[in-house]
Amino acid sequence: MQLILTHENADFDAVASLVAAHKLYPTASPVLPRRVNRNVRAFLSLYGPSLPLVEPNTLPRGQHVQRVVLVDTQKLSFVRGMGKDIAEVLVIDHHHPPESKPQNWRFQCDQVGAATTLLAEAISSRLIPISPAEATLMLAGIYEDTGNLTYTSTTPRDLRAAAWLIDQGADLAVATEFLDHPLTPAQQQIYEGLREHLDIVEINGHPIALSWAESPPDTEEEISTLAHKLRELVEPSALFILVQLGENVQLVARSTTDDLNVAEVSEHFGGGGHDRAAAALIKGRSAQEALEELRDLLPKYVRPRIKVRDIMSFGVRTVRPTNSVADVARRMLQTGHEGFPVIDETGQVIGLVTRNAVDRAIQHGLKDQPVRRIMQHGTHAVHPDDSIERVRTLMIQTGWGQIPVVSGDQLVGVITRTDLIRLKPSAQAADRKRIAHLMEQAIPAPVLKLIREIGSAAAKQGYRLYFVGGLVRDLLLGQPVFDIDLVVE
């Protein structure tokens, strides 16, 4: 017997992966978990009869399991008739594989937005036909795990897979209908409790939303939907909700920043997930107890937020309101700058003059006019310790493409749209993951643990820690690391 399994509390990505894996391994039975999210169950009530899913209580007993294909999870759950002596386990997942792998386990893991994407790619490459119902289910799987292709974990591969599924007859209207499901009365009661106990704390410059609630007796409601709804209400960098379910607590975590991997936090409580979405079932605890432990734990996992001082340009050039347009145009040509802050005789910022404004003025024969005639008036500025979000908001509100940076009454620099674009969060995250993987391969685990402890201590004191010397070369070349040199800034 061969089985295809996924995790309990299965979402669309998990169930879609079951069906997709069955297309690749048709002799294996895709077993529906005992607990399935409510919107998925509603979809299956209409389209389930046309899908090859098997209920766990229908499996025969006493059969030897030759292979288990595990999708959208790396934790093996045992089902009826399944012994512990399994010849082979194949994991197909979009999360990082574990550092230590069991001998008879194989991993096909890649960093994409949804596990369904990996399977849809394989189905497409093998020219295996799928039905419109299967295509719609798979599309819902990709859409749910990528936030309708908007989460930063979304990759071009997810978009291509979604487009291919639509080509195969996926009904976008049906998929989105089941993704946007109304709350049940019990969910509404839990949501009101979460709103009542909501607390926003700042950790290393990040607003983190924490909340807890109690579930009505004898209910098993989907909690992840409430996390998304609450996150839209407050827009934090990360959200952690804890819901009391009898004697246990369900933890659901979501993140919108690369500075906090919520899977690492969930693993502390015996759960898991990926960088931006994770969960854990905390047994034998109260929600308040788990919340206090979480508060103490989070500073160890939240990296300091990028500040204006980290990406600003120092030594900014300025002009006076009495400077002529022609003079400013000449300075722009010499420096290549797209604009200058305008300051008064006391050094206070009173406006901004841009290249576009200068070019238009010259075209209209105003080159001898003072800059105050064409500048954008305003005293808008940020401070070196302000967040990047503050800069983005100010640029949107004012239309200024560069914002002066002041410390006290002193103009110390400028931050531009180009500075923000260069951040490229997704590229930075990918680089961090690649470098972390290289470190795990080349540096012994005890030494790597020590390095991370040193890095955490440095971050708490506002210092930066750098690798220098031959270690950098050896990491990039995949060579063994024999000595480690660190520099603290």
C-alpha positions in Angstrom: 0.0 0.0 0.0 1.2 3.5 -0.8 -0.3 6.6 0.9 -0.3 10.4 0.3 -0.6 12.3 3.6 -0.6 15.9 4.8 -1.0 17.8 8.1 -4.1 18.0 10.2 -6.2 21.3 10.1 -5.6 21.0 6.4 -5.9 24.2 4.3 -6.4 24.5 0.6 -2.7 24.1 -0.1 -2.5 20.8 1.8 -5.6 19.2 0.2 -4.7 20.5 -3.2 -1.3 19.0 -2.8 -2.9 15.6 -1.9 -4.8 15.6 -5.2 -1.9 16.9 -7.2 0.5 14.3 -5.8 -2.0 11.6 -6.7 -1.7 12.7 -10.4 2.0 12.0 -10.1 1.7 8.8 -8.0 -1.6 7.3 -9.2 -1.1 4.0 -7.3 -0.9 5.9 -3.9 -4.1 6.8 -2.0 -4.5 10.5 -1.1 -5.8 10.4 2.5 -7.9 13.3 3.7 -7.0 14.4 7.2 -9.5 14.0 10.0 -9.5 17.8 10.6 -9.9 20.0 7.5 -10.5 23.8 7.5 -14.1 24.8 7.2 -13.8 26.6 3.8 -12.0 23.5 2.4 -14.8 21.2 3.8 -17.4 23.5 2.1 -15.5 23.2 -1.2 -15.3 19.4 -0.9 -19.0 19.1 -0.1 -19.7 20.3 -3.7 -16.7 19.1 -5.6 -15.4 16.3 -3.4 -17.2 13.5 -5.3 -15.2 14.2 -8.4 -11.9 14.1 -6.5 -9.9 11.0 -5.6 -9.6 11.7 -1.9 -9.9 8.8 0.6 -11.3 9.2 4.1 -8.9 7.7 6.7 -11.6 5.4 8.3 -11.9 3.6 4.9 -8.3 2.4 4.8 -7.8 -1.4 5.1 -6.1 -2.7 8.2 -3.0 -4.8 8.4 -1.5 -3.6 5.1 2.2 -3.0 4.8 3.0 0.6 3.7 5.8 0.6 1.1 5.8 4.4 0.6 4.4 7.5 2.0 4.3 10.7 0.0 4.2 13.6 2.5 3.0 16.9 1.1 2.9 20.5 2.6 4.4 19.2 5.9 7.5 17.3 7.2 5.8 15.7 10.1 4.4 12.2 9.6 1.0 11.5 11.1 0.0 7.9 11.3 -3.4 6.8 10.0 -5.5 3.6 10.2 -3.8 0.5 9.0 -0.4 2.1 8.9 2.5 0.5 10.8 5.7 2.3 11.8 7.8 0.1 9.4 7.7 2.3 6.3 10.2 1.5 3.5 10.3 5.0 2.0 9.0 8.5 2.8 9.1 11.2 0.1 8.5 14.8 1.3 7.3 17.4 -1.1 7.2 20.7 0.6 7.8 24.4 0.2 9.5 24.8 3.6 13.2 24.3 4.5 14.2 20.6 5.0 15.4 19.7 8.4 19.1 19.6 9.2 19.0 15.9 10.2 17.2 13.6 7.8 16.1 10.1 8.5 17.8 7.5 6.4 14.8 6.4 4.4 13.4 9.9 3.9 13.8 11.9 0.6 13.1 15.6 0.4 11.9 17.6 -2.6 11.8 21.0 -1.0 12.0 24.4 -2.7 11.3 28.0 -1.7 8.1 28.9 -3.4 4.8 30.3 -2.1 2.8 27.1 -2.0 3.5 23.3 -2.1 0.9 23.1 -4.8 3.2 25.1 -7.1 5.9 22.4 -7.0 3.4 19.7 -7.8 1.6 21.7 -10.6 5.0 22.2 -12.2 5.7 18.5 -12.2 2.2 17.7 -13.6 2.6 20.3 -16.3 6.1 19.1 -17.4 4.8 15.5 -17.7 1.8 16.7 -19.7 -0.6 14.9 -17.3 -4.2 16.0 -17.9 -6.3 17.4 -15.0 -10.0 18.2 -14.6 -11.4 21.7 -14.1 -12.3 20.7 -10.5 -8.8 19.6 -9.8 -7.4 22.8 -11.4 -9.7 24.9 -9.3 -8.7 23.2 -6.1 -5.0 23.6 -6.9 -5.5 27.3 -7.8 -7.2 27.8 -4.5 -4.2 26.2 -2.8 -1.8 28.6 -4.4 -4.0 31.6 -3.9 -4.6 30.9 -0.2 -0.9 30.3 0.7 0.3 33.4 -1.3 -2.5 35.8 -0.2 -3.8 35.9 -3.8 -0.2 36.1 -5.1 0.5 39.2 -2.9 2.7 37.8 0.0 6.4 38.5 -0.3 7.0 34.8 -0.2 5.3 34.6 -3.7 7.7 33.7 -6.5 7.4 33.9 -10.3 6.9 30.1 -10.3 3.7 30.6 -8.3 2.4 33.0 -10.9 3.3 30.7 -13.7 1.7 27.7 -12.0 -1.5 29.7 -11.4 -1.6 30.8 -15.0 -1.2 27.2 -16.2 -4.0 26.1 -13.9 -6.3 28.7 -15.4 -5.4 27.4 -18.8 -6.5 24.0 -17.6 -9.9 25.2 -16.7 -9.6 26.5 -13.1 -12.5 28.7 -12.2 -11.1 31.8 -10.5 -14.5 32.9 -9.3 -15.1 29.6 -7.5 -11.6 29.6 -5.9 -12.0 33.1 -4.6 -15.5 32.4 -3.3 -14.3 29.7 -1.0 -11.2 31.7 0.1 -13.3 34.6 1.4 -15.7 32.7 3.7 -17.9 34.4 6.3 -17.1 33.8 10.0 -19.3 31.4 11.9 -20.9 32.6 15.2 -18.2 30.8 17.2 -15.5 32.3 15.1 -17.1 35.7 15.6 -17.1 35.2 19.4 -13.4 34.2 19.3 -12.6 37.2 17.1 -14.3 39.6 19.5 -12.2 38.2 22.3 -9.0 38.6 20.3 -9.9 42.3 19.6 -10.6 42.9 23.3 -7.3 41.5 24.5 -5.2 42.9 21.6 -1.9 44.4 22.6 0.7 46.0 20.4 4.2 45.9 21.7 7.4 47.3 20.1 10.3 44.9 19.9 13.6 46.1 18.3 11.6 48.8 16.4 8.9 46.4 15.2 5.2 46.7 16.2 4.2 43.1 17.2 0.5 42.3 17.8 -0.3 39.9 20.6 -3.7 38.6 21.7 -5.5 35.7 23.2 -9.1 34.5 23.5 -11.1 31.5 24.7 -13.0 29.3 22.3 -16.6 28.4 23.1 -17.0 24.9 24.7 -17.1 21.9 22.4 -16.1 23.8 19.2 -13.3 23.2 16.8 -13.1 26.4 14.8 -10.4 27.4 12.2 -8.2 30.0 13.8 -6.0 31.0 10.9 -8.8 33.0 9.3 -9.0 35.1 12.4 -5.3 35.9 12.3 -5.6 37.3 8.8 -8.7 39.4 9.8 -7.0 40.8 12.9 -3.8 41.5 11.0 -5.7 43.6 8.5 -7.1 45.6 11.4 -3.8 46.7 12.9 -1.1 46.1 10.2 1.7 45.0 12.5 5.1 43.6 11.5 4.0 40.3 13.1 0.9 38.9 14.8 0.6 36.1 17.4 -2.7 34.9 18.6 -3.4 32.2 21.2 -6.8 30.6 21.5 -7.7 28.4 24.5 -9.2 25.1 23.3 -10.1 23.2 26.4 -6.9 22.2 28.1 -4.7 23.2 25.1 -3.8 26.4 23.3 -3.7 27.0 19.6 -1.0 29.4 18.6 -1.2 31.0 15.1 1.6 33.4 14.0 1.9 35.6 10.9 4.7 37.9 9.9 5.2 40.6 7.2 8.8 41.2 7.8 12.1 39.4 7.1 13.3 40.4 10.5 11.1 37.8 12.3 10.9 34.1 11.3 7.7 33.0 13.0 8.4 29.3 12.3 11.4 29.5 14.7 9.1 30.9 17.4 6.5 28.2 16.8 9.1 25.5 16.9 9.9 26.6 20.5 6.3 25.6 21.3 6.5 22.3 19.4 5.0 23.6 16.2 6.4 24.7 12.8 5.6 26.3 9.5 7.5 28.8 7.4 9.0 32.3 7.7 5.7 34.2 7.3 3.1 31.7 8.7 3.4 29.1 11.4 1.3 27.4 14.1 1.6 25.3 17.2 -0.6 23.3 19.6 0.5 24.0 23.1 -0.7 21.2 25.3 -1.7 21.5 29.0 -1.2 25.3 29.3 -3.4 28.3 29.6 -3.4 31.0 26.9 -2.3 33.6 29.4 0.7 31.4 30.5 1.7 30.8 26.9 1.4 34.5 26.2 3.7 35.5 29.0 6.3 33.0 27.8 5.9 34.3 24.3 6.5 37.9 25.5 9.8 36.9 27.1 10.8 34.8 24.0 10.2 37.3 21.2 13.2 39.7 21.8 15.5 36.8 21.0 14.0 36.3 17.6 13.1 39.8 16.4 16.0 41.4 14.5 16.4 45.2 14.8 14.4 47.1 12.2 16.2 49.0 9.5 16.4 52.7 10.4 16.9 55.8 8.3 20.5 56.1 9.4 21.2 52.6 7.9 20.5 53.7 4.3 20.6 57.5 4.2 23.2 59.6 2.4 25.3 61.8 4.6 26.8 65.2 3.7 23.8 66.5 1.8 24.2 69.4 -0.6 21.7 72.3 -0.1 20.7 75.5 -1.9 19.2 78.8 -0.7 15.9 80.2 -1.8 17.7 83.1 -3.4 19.9 80.9 -5.7 18.9 81.2 -9.3 17.4 78.4 -11.3 20.4 78.4 -13.6 22.8 78.1 -10.7 20.8 75.1 -9.3 20.7 73.5 -12.8 24.5 73.8 -13.0 25.0 72.1 -9.6 22.7 69.3 -10.6 24.7 68.7 -13.7 27.9 68.7 -11.7 26.7 66.3 -9.0 24.1 64.2 -10.8 21.6 64.8 -8.0 17.9 64.9 -8.8 17.1 67.5 -6.2 18.3 69.6 -3.3 16.8 70.6 0.1 16.3 74.3 0.3 17.4 75.9 3.6 17.0 79.4 5.1 19.7 81.5 6.7 19.3 79.6 10.0 19.9 76.2 8.3 16.2 75.1 8.6 14.7 73.1 5.8 12.0 75.1 4.1 11.4 73.2 0.9 12.8 70.9 -1.9 13.8 71.8 -5.5 13.8 68.9 -8.0 15.3 68.4 -11.4 11.9 68.3 -13.1 11.0 71.7 -11.6 14.3 73.1 -12.8 14.0 71.7 -16.3 10.4 73.1 -16.7 11.5 76.5 -15.4 14.4 76.7 -17.9 12.0 75.6 -20.7 9.7 78.5 -19.8 12.6 81.0 -19.8 12.8 81.3 -16.0 16.5 80.5 -15.5 17.2 83.8 -13.8 14.4 83.4 -11.3 15.1 82.5 -7.6 14.5 78.9 -6.6 11.8 80.0 -4.1 9.5 80.6 -7.2 9.7 76.9 -8.2 10.5 74.9 -5.1 8.1 72.6 -3.2 7.5 74.4 0.0 7.4 72.5 3.3 9.4 71.6 6.4 9.1 67.8 6.0 12.0 65.8 7.5 12.8 62.6 9.3 15.3 61.7 12.0 18.1 59.1 11.7 16.3 56.7 14.1 13.0 56.9 12.3 11.7 53.8 10.5 11.7 53.2 6.8 7.9 53.0 7.0 7.9 56.6 8.3 9.9 57.7 5.2 7.5 55.8 2.8 4.5 57.4 4.4 6.0 60.9 4.2 6.9 60.4 0.5 3.4 59.3 -0.3 1.8 62.2 1.6 4.1 64.9 0.2 5.1 63.6 -3.2 8.7 64.4 -2.4 11.2 62.0 -3.9 13.8 62.7 -1.3 13.3 63.6 2.4 15.9 65.6 4.4 17.2 63.9 7.5 17.7 66.1 10.6 19.3 65.5 14.0 18.1 68.2 16.4 18.2 71.4 14.3 21.0 70.1 12.1 20.5 68.8 8.6 22.7 65.7 8.4 21.7 63.9 5.2 19.0 62.9 2.8 17.1 59.7 2.0 15.7 59.1 -1.5 13.3 56.9 -3.4 16.3 55.1 -4.8 17.6 54.3 -1.3 14.2 52.6 -0.6 14.2 50.7 -3.9 17.7 49.4 -3.2 16.4 47.6 -0.1 14.7 44.9 -2.2 13.4 43.0 0.8 12.7 39.8 -1.2 16.2 39.7 -2.6 17.8 40.4 0.8 15.7 37.6 2.3 16.8 35.2 -0.4 20.5 36.1 0.1 20.1 35.6 3.9 18.7 32.2 3.4 21.4 31.2 1.0 24.2 32.4 3.3 22.5 30.7 6.3 22.5 27.5 4.3 26.2 27.9 3.4 27.0 28.5 7.1 25.1 25.4 8.2 27.0 23.3 5.7 30.5 24.6 6.4 30.5 25.5 10.1 30.2 22.9 12.9 26.9 23.1 14.8 28.4 24.1 18.2 30.5 26.9 16.6 27.5 28.1 14.6 25.4 28.2 17.8 28.1 30.3 19.5 28.3 32.7 16.5 24.5 33.2 16.6 24.6 33.9 20.4 27.4 36.5 19.8 25.3 38.0 16.9 22.2 38.2 19.2 24.2 39.9 22.0 25.7 42.4 19.5 22.3 43.3 18.1 20.8 43.9 21.5 23.6 46.5 22.1 23.1 48.1 18.7 26.4 46.7 17.3 27.0 45.1 13.9 28.9 41.9 13.6 30.8 41.0 10.4 32.7 38.0 9.1 36.1 38.9 7.6 39.1 37.2 6.1 39.3 33.8 4.5 36.0 32.6 6.0 34.0 34.7 3.6 35.9 33.2 0.6 35.6 29.7 1.9 31.8 30.0 2.5 31.2 31.3 -1.1 33.4 28.5 -2.5 31.8 25.8 -0.4 35.1 25.0 1.3 35.5 23.8 4.9 35.9 26.5 7.5 38.9 26.2 9.8 39.1 29.6 11.5 36.6 32.4 12.1 37.4 36.1 12.3 34.8 38.5 13.5 34.7 42.3 13.5 32.4 44.3 15.7 31.2 47.8 14.5 
